[in-house]
Amino acid sequence: MGVAIQIKDVPEAVRDAISARAAARGQSTQAYLRALLDREFRAERNRTLLEGTIGRRHLTMSADEVVDEIRGGREGDE
């Protein structure tokens, strides 16, 4: 279940730009902002996963090992 987030004191120009971007994508402002927050979360998660592989990377990883590493990181988020 999601939680509500309220942001105060957003400049009108910023609000208008976000509303225009949402409309251009056929989304509500709320749906656009939720997707934006989700992309931001995923980018940070991916950065953390990549940093976790430092020191364990080597040129001899097989494709199956790479897939296992990615799946292991995803299972931790569920």
N, CA, C and O atoms as a Tinker XYZ file with bonds, in Angstrom:
   312  protein
     1  N      0.844000   -1.175000    0.000000    73     2
     2  CA     0.000000    0.000000    0.000000    64     1     3
     3  C      0.889000    1.237000    0.000000    63     2     4     5
     4  O      1.909000    1.272000    0.688000    81     3
     5  N      0.518000    2.213000   -0.741000    73     3     6
     6  CA     1.300000    3.436000   -0.857000    64     5     7
     7  C      1.014000    4.420000    0.268000    63     6     8     9
     8  O      0.056000    4.271000    1.027000    81     7
     9  N      1.857000    5.408000    0.348000    73     7    10
    10  CA     1.686000    6.478000    1.331000    64     9    11
    11  C      1.543000    7.795000    0.587000    63    10    12    13
    12  O      1.980000    7.925000   -0.557000    81    11
    13  N      0.929000    8.767000    1.241000    73    11    14
    14  CA     0.759000   10.087000    0.639000    64    13    15
    15  C      1.988000   10.937000    0.924000    63    14    16    17
    16  O      2.546000   10.890000    2.020000    81    15
    17  N      2.402000   11.708000   -0.065000    73    15    18
    18  CA     3.501000   12.657000    0.071000    64    17    19
    19  C      2.976000   14.018000   -0.356000    63    18    20    21
    20  O      2.341000   14.146000   -1.403000    81    19
    21  N      3.239000   15.019000    0.447000    73    19    22
    22  CA     2.817000   16.374000    0.111000    64    21    23
    23  C      4.061000   17.244000    0.022000    63    22    24    25
    24  O      4.931000   17.182000    0.890000    81    23
    25  N      4.144000   18.044000   -1.015000    73    23    26
    26  CA     5.281000   18.947000   -1.193000    64    25    27
    27  C      4.737000   20.369000   -1.223000    63    26    28    29
    28  O      3.884000   20.703000   -2.045000    81    27
    29  N      5.236000   21.192000   -0.326000    73    27    30
    30  CA     4.762000   22.570000   -0.232000    64    29    31
    31  C      5.770000   23.516000   -0.875000    63    30    32    33
    32  O      6.934000   23.173000   -1.082000    81    31
    33  N      5.291000   24.701000   -1.180000    73    31    34
    34  CA     6.117000   25.798000   -1.688000    64    33    35
    35  C      6.801000   25.478000   -3.027000    63    34    36    37
    36  O      7.947000   25.868000   -3.256000    81    35
    37  N      6.094000   24.775000   -3.895000    73    35    38
    38  CA     6.608000   24.506000   -5.240000    64    37    39
    39  C      6.302000   25.732000   -6.093000    63    38    40    41
    40  O      5.154000   26.174000   -6.143000    81    39
    41  N      7.308000   26.288000   -6.762000    73    39    42
    42  CA     7.046000   27.448000   -7.606000    64    41    43
    43  C      6.026000   27.118000   -8.706000    63    42    44    45
    44  O      6.000000   26.007000   -9.235000    81    43
    45  N      5.201000   28.095000   -9.031000    73    43    46
    46  CA     4.167000   27.881000  -10.054000    64    45    47
    47  C      4.759000   27.440000  -11.382000    63    46    48    49
    48  O      4.183000   26.595000  -12.068000    81    47
    49  N      5.899000   28.000000  -11.751000    73    47    50
    50  CA     6.533000   27.636000  -13.028000    64    49    51
    51  C      6.905000   26.155000  -13.042000    63    50    52    53
    52  O      6.772000   25.487000  -14.068000    81    51
    53  N      7.366000   25.650000  -11.912000    73    51    54
    54  CA     7.723000   24.225000  -11.813000    64    53    55
    55  C      6.457000   23.383000  -11.911000    63    54    56    57
    56  O      6.416000   22.405000  -12.658000    81    55
    57  N      5.423000   23.757000  -11.159000    73    55    58
    58  CA     4.151000   23.032000  -11.215000    64    57    59
    59  C      3.588000   23.007000  -12.627000    63    58    60    61
    60  O      3.118000   21.971000  -13.097000    81    59
    61  N      3.636000   24.156000  -13.307000    73    59    62
    62  CA     3.102000   24.240000  -14.663000    64    61    63
    63  C      3.898000   23.357000  -15.625000    63    62    64    65
    64  O      3.320000   22.705000  -16.495000    81    63
    65  N      5.215000   23.335000  -15.470000    73    63    66
    66  CA     6.060000   22.507000  -16.345000    64    65    67
    67  C      5.776000   21.023000  -16.120000    63    66    68    69
    68  O      5.700000   20.246000  -17.073000    81    67
    69  N      5.622000   20.638000  -14.856000    73    67    70
    70  CA     5.326000   19.236000  -14.548000    64    69    71
    71  C      3.956000   18.854000  -15.092000    63    70    72    73
    72  O      3.789000   17.768000  -15.647000    81    71
    73  N      2.986000   19.733000  -14.938000    73    71    74
    74  CA     1.640000   19.464000  -15.463000    64    73    75
    75  C      1.663000   19.322000  -16.979000    63    74    76    77
    76  O      0.983000   18.460000  -17.535000    81    75
    77  N      2.440000   20.163000  -17.643000    73    75    78
    78  CA     2.546000   20.089000  -19.103000    64    77    79
    79  C      3.208000   18.787000  -19.542000    63    78    80    81
    80  O      2.766000   18.160000  -20.505000    81    79
    81  N      4.256000   18.381000  -18.849000    73    79    82
    82  CA     4.924000   17.113000  -19.188000    64    81    83
    83  C      3.981000   15.934000  -18.987000    63    82    84    85
    84  O      3.940000   15.012000  -19.802000    81    83
    85  N      3.226000   15.972000  -17.892000    73    83    86
    86  CA     2.272000   14.901000  -17.625000    64    85    87
    87  C      1.218000   14.842000  -18.728000    63    86    88    89
    88  O      0.900000   13.766000  -19.236000    81    87
    89  N      0.685000   15.992000  -19.090000    73    87    90
    90  CA    -0.339000   16.045000  -20.137000    64    89    91
    91  C      0.205000   15.537000  -21.464000    63    90    92    93
    92  O     -0.497000   14.844000  -22.200000    81    91
    93  N      1.447000   15.877000  -21.771000    73    91    94
    94  CA     2.058000   15.431000  -23.031000    64    93    95
    95  C      2.184000   13.911000  -23.072000    63    94    96    97
    96  O      2.198000   13.315000  -24.149000    81    95
    97  N      2.274000   13.293000  -21.919000    73    95    98
    98  CA     2.377000   11.830000  -21.844000    64    97    99
    99  C      1.017000   11.173000  -21.636000    63    98   100   101
   100  O      0.919000    9.949000  -21.543000    81    99
   101  N     -0.022000   11.988000  -21.564000    73    99   102
   102  CA    -1.358000   11.449000  -21.340000    64   101   103
   103  C     -1.559000   10.958000  -19.913000    63   102   104   105
   104  O     -2.359000   10.055000  -19.670000    81   103
   105  N     -0.825000   11.559000  -18.959000    73   103   106
   106  CA    -0.911000   11.148000  -17.571000    64   105   107
   107  C     -1.439000   12.297000  -16.720000    63   106   108   109
   108  O     -1.384000   13.466000  -17.103000    81   107
   109  N     -1.947000   11.925000  -15.564000    73   107   110
   110  CA    -2.263000   12.951000  -14.576000    64   109   111
   111  C     -0.939000   13.406000  -13.969000    63   110   112   113
   112  O      0.078000   12.723000  -14.086000    81   111
   113  N     -0.966000   14.558000  -13.326000    73   111   114
   114  CA     0.241000   15.037000  -12.655000    64   113   115
   115  C      0.662000   14.039000  -11.585000    63   114   116   117
   116  O      1.852000   13.774000  -11.412000    81   115
   117  N     -0.300000   13.493000  -10.877000    73   115   118
   118  CA     0.007000   12.510000   -9.830000    64   117   119
   119  C      0.685000   11.276000  -10.418000    63   118   120   121
   120  O      1.689000   10.815000   -9.875000    81   119
   121  N      0.163000   10.735000  -11.506000    73   119   122
   122  CA     0.764000    9.547000  -12.126000    64   121   123
   123  C      2.163000    9.859000  -12.644000    63   122   124   125
   124  O      3.074000    9.041000  -12.509000    81   123
   125  N      2.335000   11.037000  -13.234000    73   123   126
   126  CA     3.650000   11.437000  -13.740000    64   125   127
   127  C      4.668000   11.526000  -12.604000    63   126   128   129
   128  O      5.780000   11.010000  -12.723000    81   127
   129  N      4.292000   12.178000  -11.511000    73   127   130
   130  CA     5.207000   12.333000  -10.373000    64   129   131
   131  C      5.500000   10.990000   -9.707000    63   130   132   133
   132  O      6.629000   10.750000   -9.278000    81   131
   133  N      4.506000   10.118000   -9.616000    73   131   134
   134  CA     4.719000    8.793000   -9.033000    64   133   135
   135  C      5.725000    8.016000   -9.879000    63   134   136   137
   136  O      6.617000    7.366000   -9.332000    81   135
   137  N      5.595000    8.074000  -11.203000    73   135   138
   138  CA     6.548000    7.394000  -12.085000    64   137   139
   139  C      7.942000    8.005000  -11.964000    63   138   140   141
   140  O      8.942000    7.289000  -11.995000    81   139
   141  N      8.005000    9.324000  -11.825000    73   139   142
   142  CA     9.289000   10.006000  -11.655000    64   141   143
   143  C      9.976000    9.542000  -10.372000    63   142   144   145
   144  O     11.173000    9.253000  -10.380000    81   143
   145  N      9.232000    9.468000   -9.275000    73   143   146
   146  CA     9.782000    8.999000   -8.011000    64   145   147
   147  C     10.227000    7.538000   -8.113000    63   146   148   149
   148  O     11.263000    7.160000   -7.565000    81   147
   149  N      9.452000    6.733000   -8.805000    73   147   150
   150  CA     9.809000    5.327000   -8.975000    64   149   151
   151  C     11.104000    5.185000   -9.777000    63   150   152   153
   152  O     11.957000    4.369000   -9.429000    81   151
   153  N     11.259000    5.968000  -10.842000    73   151   154
   154  CA    12.507000    5.926000  -11.638000    64   153   155
   155  C     13.698000    6.339000  -10.784000    63   154   156   157
   156  O     14.774000    5.749000  -10.880000    81   155
   157  N     13.503000    7.341000   -9.960000    73   155   158
   158  CA    14.567000    7.818000   -9.078000    64   157   159
   159  C     14.958000    6.719000   -8.089000    63   158   160   161
   160  O     16.144000    6.489000   -7.853000    81   159
   161  N     13.966000    6.043000   -7.514000    73   159   162
   162  CA    14.224000    4.937000   -6.593000    64   161   163
   163  C     14.997000    3.820000   -7.289000    63   162   164   165
   164  O     15.979000    3.312000   -6.748000    81   163
   165  N     14.555000    3.438000   -8.491000    73   163   166
   166  CA    15.217000    2.346000   -9.215000    64   165   167
   167  C     16.652000    2.706000   -9.594000    63   166   168   169
   168  O     17.539000    1.855000   -9.534000    81   167
   169  N     16.885000    3.943000   -9.978000    73   167   170
   170  CA    18.244000    4.363000  -10.333000    64   169   171
   171  C     19.173000    4.247000   -9.126000    63   170   172   173
   172  O     20.305000    3.782000   -9.258000    81   171
   173  N     18.708000    4.661000   -7.964000    73   171   174
   174  CA    19.511000    4.558000   -6.744000    64   173   175
   175  C     19.746000    3.096000   -6.372000    63   174   176   177
   176  O     20.851000    2.713000   -5.990000    81   175
   177  N     18.699000    2.287000   -6.488000    73   175   178
   178  CA    18.837000    0.856000   -6.193000    64   177   179
   179  C     19.851000    0.207000   -7.128000    63   178   180   181
   180  O     20.682000   -0.590000   -6.690000    81   179
   181  N     19.787000    0.542000   -8.399000    73   179   182
   182  CA    20.730000   -0.024000   -9.362000    64   181   183
   183  C     22.158000    0.411000   -9.056000    63   182   184   185
   184  O     23.091000   -0.383000   -9.171000    81   183
   185  N     22.329000    1.675000   -8.666000    73   183   186
   186  CA    23.663000    2.162000   -8.315000    64   185   187
   187  C     24.203000    1.370000   -7.133000    63   186   188   189
   188  O     25.367000    0.971000   -7.123000    81   187
   189  N     23.361000    1.147000   -6.148000    73   187   190
   190  CA    23.766000    0.390000   -4.963000    64   189   191
   191  C     24.130000   -1.044000   -5.326000    63   190   192   193
   192  O     25.118000   -1.582000   -4.827000    81   191
   193  N     23.332000   -1.663000   -6.196000    73   191   194
   194  CA    23.636000   -3.028000   -6.630000    64   193   195
   195  C     24.977000   -3.085000   -7.356000    63   194   196   197
   196  O     25.778000   -3.991000   -7.123000    81   195
   197  N     25.217000   -2.117000   -8.233000    73   195   198
   198  CA    26.485000   -2.103000   -8.961000    64   197   199
   199  C     27.665000   -1.889000   -8.027000    63   198   200   201
   200  O     28.705000   -2.531000   -8.177000    81   199
   201  N     27.506000   -0.983000   -7.059000    73   199   202
   202  CA    28.588000   -0.756000   -6.106000    64   201   203
   203  C     28.861000   -2.006000   -5.286000    63   202   204   205
   204  O     29.995000   -2.239000   -4.866000    81   203
   205  N     27.838000   -2.805000   -5.058000    73   203   206
   206  CA    28.011000   -4.043000   -4.302000    64   205   207
   207  C     28.812000   -5.092000   -5.040000    63   206   208   209
   208  O     29.304000   -6.042000   -4.431000    81   207
   209  N     28.948000   -4.931000   -6.335000    73   207   210
   210  CA    29.720000   -5.912000   -7.113000    64   209   211
   211  C     31.192000   -5.542000   -7.203000    63   210   212   213
   212  O     31.993000   -6.326000   -7.710000    81   211
   213  N     31.565000   -4.349000   -6.717000    73   211   214
   214  CA    32.968000   -3.945000   -6.751000    64   213   215
   215  C     33.775000   -4.932000   -5.921000    63   214   216   217
   216  O     33.418000   -5.270000   -4.793000    81   215
   217  N     34.855000   -5.376000   -6.505000    73   215   218
   218  CA    35.693000   -6.347000   -5.826000    64   217   219
   219  C     35.305000   -7.778000   -6.137000    63   218   220   221
   220  O     36.086000   -8.698000   -5.892000    81   219
   221  N     34.122000   -7.979000   -6.669000    73   219   222
   222  CA    33.676000   -9.325000   -7.041000    64   221   223
   223  C     33.628000   -9.488000   -8.552000    63   222   224   225
   224  O     33.392000  -10.583000   -9.064000    81   223
   225  N     33.853000   -8.397000   -9.252000    73   223   226
   226  CA    33.803000   -8.461000  -10.712000    64   225   227
   227  C     35.072000   -9.109000  -11.250000    63   226   228   229
   228  O     36.167000   -8.889000  -10.732000    81   227
   229  N     34.911000   -9.885000  -12.265000    73   227   230
   230  CA    36.056000  -10.438000  -12.982000    64   229   231
   231  C     35.621000  -10.753000  -14.395000    63   230   232   233
   232  O     34.429000  -10.859000  -14.680000    81   231
   233  N     36.568000  -10.898000  -15.255000    73   231   234
   234  CA    36.273000  -11.066000  -16.677000    64   233   235
   235  C     35.780000  -12.459000  -17.020000    63   234   236   237
   236  O     35.371000  -12.705000  -18.154000    81   235
   237  N     35.809000  -13.365000  -16.070000    73   235   238
   238  CA    35.420000  -14.742000  -16.379000    64   237   239
   239  C     34.000000  -15.076000  -15.933000    63   238   240   241
   240  O     33.619000  -16.247000  -15.930000    81   239
   241  N     33.207000  -14.066000  -15.555000    73   239   242
   242  CA    31.813000  -14.348000  -15.176000    64   241   243
   243  C     31.050000  -14.848000  -16.394000    63   242   244   245
   244  O     31.136000  -14.293000  -17.489000    81   243
   245  N     30.303000  -15.915000  -16.160000    73   243   246
   246  CA    29.474000  -16.431000  -17.246000    64   245   247
   247  C     28.161000  -15.649000  -17.288000    63   246   248   249
   248  O     27.827000  -14.916000  -16.357000    81   247
   249  N     27.438000  -15.820000  -18.367000    73   247   250
   250  CA    26.131000  -15.152000  -18.488000    64   249   251
   251  C     25.202000  -15.614000  -17.374000    63   250   252   253
   252  O     24.440000  -14.813000  -16.833000    81   251
   253  N     25.256000  -16.907000  -17.023000    73   251   254
   254  CA    24.403000  -17.425000  -15.951000    64   253   255
   255  C     24.758000  -16.787000  -14.608000    63   254   256   257
   256  O     23.868000  -16.508000  -13.805000    81   255
   257  N     26.048000  -16.554000  -14.355000    73   255   258
   258  CA    26.457000  -15.907000  -13.111000    64   257   259
   259  C     25.967000  -14.463000  -13.052000    63   258   260   261
   260  O     25.568000  -13.980000  -11.992000    81   259
   261  N     25.999000  -13.783000  -14.185000    73   259   262
   262  CA    25.504000  -12.408000  -14.244000    64   261   263
   263  C     24.005000  -12.383000  -13.954000    63   262   264   265
   264  O     23.534000  -11.545000  -13.184000    81   263
   265  N     23.258000  -13.298000  -14.567000    73   263   266
   266  CA    21.813000  -13.373000  -14.344000    64   265   267
   267  C     21.516000  -13.679000  -12.879000    63   266   268   269
   268  O     20.620000  -13.073000  -12.290000    81   267
   269  N     22.261000  -14.614000  -12.285000    73   267   270
   270  CA    22.060000  -14.951000  -10.872000    64   269   271
   271  C     22.323000  -13.745000   -9.974000    63   270   272   273
   272  O     21.600000  -13.521000   -9.004000    81   271
   273  N     23.352000  -12.974000  -10.294000    73   271   274
   274  CA    23.690000  -11.786000   -9.507000    64   273   275
   275  C     22.561000  -10.754000   -9.584000    63   274   276   277
   276  O     22.183000  -10.171000   -8.568000    81   275
   277  N     22.032000  -10.532000  -10.766000    73   275   278
   278  CA    20.943000   -9.566000  -10.959000    64   277   279
   279  C     19.685000  -10.040000  -10.235000    63   278   280   281
   280  O     19.038000   -9.263000   -9.531000    81   279
   281  N     19.343000  -11.305000  -10.406000    73   279   282
   282  CA    18.140000  -11.836000   -9.744000    64   281   283
   283  C     18.265000  -11.787000   -8.226000    63   282   284   285
   284  O     17.289000  -11.512000   -7.528000    81   283
   285  N     19.448000  -12.049000   -7.723000    73   283   286
   286  CA    19.665000  -11.990000   -6.278000    64   285   287
   287  C     19.425000  -10.595000   -5.740000    63   286   288   289
   288  O     18.857000  -10.441000   -4.659000    81   287
   289  N     19.847000   -9.574000   -6.472000    73   287   290
   290  CA    19.615000   -8.200000   -6.060000    64   289   291
   291  C     18.154000   -7.831000   -6.100000    63   290   292   293
   292  O     17.671000   -7.096000   -5.238000    81   291
   293  N     17.450000   -8.328000   -7.085000    73   291   294
   294  CA    16.014000   -8.014000   -7.202000    64   293   295
   295  C     15.214000   -8.693000   -6.110000    63   294   296   297
   296  O     14.272000   -8.102000   -5.582000    81   295
   297  N     15.563000   -9.909000   -5.762000    73   295   298
   298  CA    14.813000  -10.642000   -4.743000    64   297   299
   299  C     14.901000   -9.953000   -3.400000    63   298   300   301
   300  O     13.995000  -10.093000   -2.579000    81   299
   301  N     15.964000   -9.214000   -3.154000    73   299   302
   302  CA    16.110000   -8.497000   -1.897000    64   301   303
   303  C     15.146000   -7.346000   -1.751000    63   302   304   305
   304  O     14.915000   -6.882000   -0.634000    81   303
   305  N     14.558000   -6.854000   -2.873000    73   303   306
   306  CA    13.638000   -5.711000   -2.854000    64   305   307
   307  C     12.189000   -6.134000   -2.718000    63   306   308   309
   308  O     11.319000   -5.292000   -2.494000    81   307
   309  N     11.920000   -7.395000   -2.848000    73   307   310
   310  CA    10.513000   -7.847000   -2.824000    64   309   311
   311  C     10.019000   -8.101000   -1.442000    63   310   312
   312  O      8.863000   -8.483000   -1.260000    81   311
